């Protein structure tokens, strides 16, 4: 239980948020099922890291741990809205776009069905590493 509290505290201090935030503070999180069109490149997530004054604390480093079996996952820099909860001091930052990393998925041509992929991201300011598994419904 202390480890979960420590991870939650570190993430709060870091100011890192994902557009698909984890429901529980665990080292590995699973996102809700995402629906995407077959063969089309679609953004499935964004991750931003902000200071308490809403300035960027830098870009997270994203590494693909388990690539999707039926497509590809790519990342690129972009400008996104953060999704901090009301209880976070950075909640007011949600009204403006901030530099972040966008995560895109594209299925193999003609593929229809389920796919999964796992990423790992590292905070730009403090030693926090977090894993995230995406479940993707391709149709």
C-alpha positions in Angstrom: 0.0 0.0 0.0 2.9 2.4 0.7 4.3 1.8 -2.8 0.9 2.8 -4.3 0.8 6.0 -2.2 4.4 6.8 -3.1 3.7 6.4 -6.9 0.6 8.6 -6.5 2.6 11.2 -4.6 5.5 11.2 -7.2 3.1 11.5 -10.1 1.4 14.4 -8.4 4.7 16.2 -7.8 5.8 15.5 -11.4 2.7 17.0 -12.9 2.4 14.1 -15.4 -1.0 13.3 -16.8 -2.3 11.1 -19.6 -5.5 11.7 -21.4 -6.5 8.1 -20.4 -5.6 8.3 -16.7 -5.3 5.2 -14.7 -8.2 4.4 -12.3 -5.9 3.1 -9.6 -2.3 4.2 -8.8 -0.4 1.1 -9.9 2.9 0.7 -11.7 1.0 -0.9 -14.7 -2.3 0.5 -15.8 -4.8 -0.7 -18.3 -6.8 1.8 -20.3 -10.4 1.3 -21.3 -11.1 -0.4 -24.6 -10.5 2.0 -27.5 -12.3 1.7 -30.8 -10.5 2.7 -34.1 -11.2 2.3 -37.8 -9.3 -0.4 -39.6 -6.3 0.9 -41.6 -6.6 4.5 -40.4 -4.0 6.3 -38.2 -5.7 7.5 -35.1 -4.6 9.2 -31.9 -5.3 7.0 -28.9 -3.6 8.9 -26.1 -1.5 12.0 -25.1 0.8 12.4 -22.2 1.9 15.9 -20.8 4.1 16.8 -17.9 3.5 20.2 -16.3 4.8 22.3 -13.5 2.4 23.7 -10.9 2.4 27.1 -12.7 1.2 25.3 -15.9 4.5 25.6 -17.8 5.8 22.5 -19.4 8.3 20.4 -17.4 9.5 18.7 -20.6 8.5 15.8 -22.7 8.0 12.3 -21.2 10.1 9.6 -22.8 7.9 6.9 -24.3 9.1 3.4 -25.1 6.9 0.7 -26.8 7.3 -2.4 -24.6 4.9 -4.7 -26.4 4.0 -3.6 -30.0 0.5 -4.4 -31.3 0.3 -7.7 -33.1 -2.0 -6.4 -35.9 -0.7 -2.9 -36.5 1.7 -0.2 -35.4 2.0 2.3 -32.6 3.9 5.5 -33.2 4.6 8.6 -31.1 5.1 12.3 -31.9 5.2 15.6 -30.2 2.1 17.7 -30.2 0.0 20.3 -28.2 -2.7 18.8 -26.0 -5.0 19.6 -23.2 -4.1 18.0 -19.8 -6.7 16.1 -17.8 -5.7 16.7 -14.2 -8.4 15.9 -11.6 -9.9 18.7 -9.5 -7.9 17.6 -6.5 -4.6 18.3 -8.3 -3.0 21.7 -8.0 -2.5 21.6 -11.8 -6.3 21.3 -12.5 -6.4 24.9 -13.7 -3.9 23.9 -16.4 -6.5 21.9 -18.2 -7.9 24.9 -20.0 -4.8 25.5 -22.2 -2.9 23.3 -24.5 0.6 22.2 -23.5 3.5 20.3 -25.2 3.1 16.6 -24.9 3.6 13.2 -26.6 0.8 11.9 -28.8 0.4 8.2 -29.3 -1.1 6.9 -32.5 -2.3 3.4 -33.6 -2.8 2.1 -37.2 -4.0 -1.4 -37.9 -2.7 -3.5 -40.7 -4.8 -3.0 -43.9 -8.1 -4.9 -43.7 -7.6 -6.1 -40.1 -10.7 -6.3 -38.0 -10.6 -7.5 -34.4 -8.9 -6.9 -31.1 -5.3 -5.7 -30.5 -3.2 -4.7 -27.5 -0.1 -2.7 -27.0 1.9 -1.7 -23.9 4.0 1.4 -23.5 6.3 2.6 -20.7 6.8 6.3 -20.1 9.4 8.1 -18.0 8.9 11.5 -16.4 11.2 14.3 -17.6 11.8 15.7 -14.1 11.8 12.9 -11.5 12.6 9.2 -11.7 9.1 7.8 -12.4 8.5 5.1 -14.9 4.9 4.0 -15.6 3.6 1.2 -17.9 0.3 1.5 -19.7 -1.5 -1.2 -21.7 -4.0 -0.3 -24.4 -6.8 -2.6 -25.5 -7.9 -1.6 -29.0 -11.0 -2.7 -30.9 -10.4 -2.4 -34.7 -13.5 -2.2 -36.9 
